[in-house]
Amino acid sequence: MSLEVLDVSGLVTIQDSGRIGWRRFGVPASGPMDSFAFQAANMLVSNSNDEAVIEIGLGDITFRALQDCVISVTGTGYQLSVYLWDFPLWSSYYVRRGWSIRFNKQDGGMWAYLAVSGGVQVQPQLGSRATYLRGHFGGFNGRQLQAGDVITKDNISHAAAQISARTIAPKAIPVYTQNPVLDVIMGPQTNYFTDESLKTFLSS
């Protein structure tokens, strides 16, 4: 199976669960911005939790399926269209050869995840397929996706009927909001900051 990028205006990269064990050499983990949505996308198409997916942010992108495939889409802030129809996120879909897959950025939210049954196949670097843009490696030649790129994957390991038309129960989907409440755990560098600066950080 393969997907061709027809048009892209956002920040679109290939990410897996991350490049673990290299921080002491100055190499960050990379990986998904939304780990829950990333794992859910893989689960919907029966991939392993760390298979590479396409992470979509900040703008629009259109793909064309070059072969029949099963995809899943998770995240928030995007409208998904497959061929002639609009579909909700947090579900899996059967896509026929030649059909388009369009992601249009909407208000609210930032990241969406496109997983394909079998996982996105690119050459691992330091044990991971995650894209590290500043280091120019991993993912698709170390860069974000561009029009004309063709993304390939392994053969489908499950019957399409078994993994298409799946969905995540609404109660299991995280609540995405413009005004989130975040927990903060003070670290060993707390004494580097004045009491006033800490108060400003926690209050505004």
N, C-alpha and C positions, 0 to 999 in steps of 0.2 A: 504494500500500500504506500501511496505517496500523496502529499499535499503540495500544491504549488501556491506560492504567495503571489497574488495578483496586484494588490495595492495595500500600502501600509502607511499610516501617518503617526502611529504611536510608538512606544517603546516596547518592542516584542522580542523576547529572548527565549532560549531553551534553558530550562532549569530542572534539576533533580533535587533530591533531599539535601544536597550540600556536600562540600568538599571538606571532610573532617580530618583533623590531625595535622594540618599544615600551618596553623596560625603562628607557631613559633618561628616559621620561616618567612613570615610577612604575607602569607596567602590567606585571605579571608574565606569563610565557609561558602559564601554566595548562597544559592538556593532560593526557595520561594519567599516572596514577601508575605504571603498568607498561607501558612503551613497547613491549616485545616482544610482550606479549599483545595490545595494541592493534593493532599491525601485523599480527599473525597472524590476528586476527578479520577484518580487512579482506581479507587475502589469500584466506581461505577462501571468500569470496563474490565474489571478483574485483573488489573495489573498489580504488580507488587507495589508496596508503599513508596519505594524510592525510584520508580521508573521516571524517565525524563518526560516532561510535558512542555507545552508552549505557554509561557506567561505573557499576558497581554495587559498593557497599561498605557494610560495617558492619551490614547487616541484610537483610531479605527484600523481595522485590517480585514481583508477579504482573501480567502483561500479558494482554490478549486480542487476537488477530489479527482485525482488521476486514476483511481481505482475505487471499487466499492469498499466501504470501511464502516466501522462503528466508532463514534466519538462520544465524549462526555464533556460537559461544560459546567464549571462552577465559578463562584466569585460574586461580585456585585458591581453595579455601575455600568452594565452593558446590556444592549439589546442584541439577541442572537437571532439571525435569520439563516435558514437552510433552504436553498433553492427558492421556492415561492412563498415560504411560510415563516412566520415568527414563532419562536419557541421559548419557553422559560429556561432559565439556568438551573443547575443542580439536577440534571437529568442526562441520560445517554440516548443517542439517536443513531439510526442506520442511515448512512449517506451513500447515494449511488454515484458511480463514476460520472464526472462531468458537472455535478451539482456544485454550487457555490456555498461557502460558509462565511457569513459576514458578522463581524462584531462592530457595533456602532456605540460609541461612548455616550452615556447618558449622564444626567446630573447625579451627584452622590456616588460614593464608591470609587475605587481606583483600579482594582486588579481582577482579571478573569483568567481562567485556566482551561486550556483545551488539551485533553488527553485522548490518545488513540489506542485502541486495543493492540497490545504488543509493545507499546512504548516507542518514543521517538529515538531513532538510532543515529547517533553521532559518535565520533571517536572520543573515548574517555581521556581526560587529562588529569593526572594525579589522582586517579581513582574515582573521578566524578565527571558527569556530563554537564554540570552546571556552568553557565556562562559567567565569566569574570571580565567585565567590559574594560576596566582600567588596566588589567593585565593582558588583555587581548588574547585570551585563550579559553578553551572550553566551549560548549555549545556549538553553534554553527560558525566555525572559523573564528571564534573569539569575538564575535560582533552581534549586533541586533539583526533581526531578519529584515530583508529588503525584497522589493518586487523582483520576481524572477527566481527566487530561491525555491528549491524543491526539497521538502522534508520527507524522509523515508522512515519506515518502521519495519519491525519483524512481521512475519505472517501471523494472522489472527490465530490465537491458541484456543479460542472458545467459539462455539457456534454463535453466529450473529444473533439468532433468536434468543439465546440465553442472556445476552448482555445488552441488548438494545431495549429501549423503553423502560429503563430503570429510573428511579428518582429517589432523592433524599427526602425523608419526611420533614415537613416544615419546622416541626419542633426541634429537630436536630441541627438546623442551620443557625449559625451564630447571628446575633442581632447586630447588624451594621448600622451605625449612627454617625451623624456629623459631629456629635458632642459626646465622645466616649469618656468613660471613667476608667482611668488607668491606675493600677497599683504600682507603687514605687518602693523599691528596697534599697536602702542606703548602702553603698559599698565602702571599701577601705579607703577611698579617696575623699571621703566626706570632709576631712580636715583641710583639704585644699581650698574649700569655699568658706566664705564668711557666713555667719548666721543670717545676715540680711539677704544675701544672694540665694541661700537655700529657701528662705521664706518666700522670696519672689518667685522662684521656680515652682514651689508647691501651691502657690496661690493664683498665679496668672499664666 
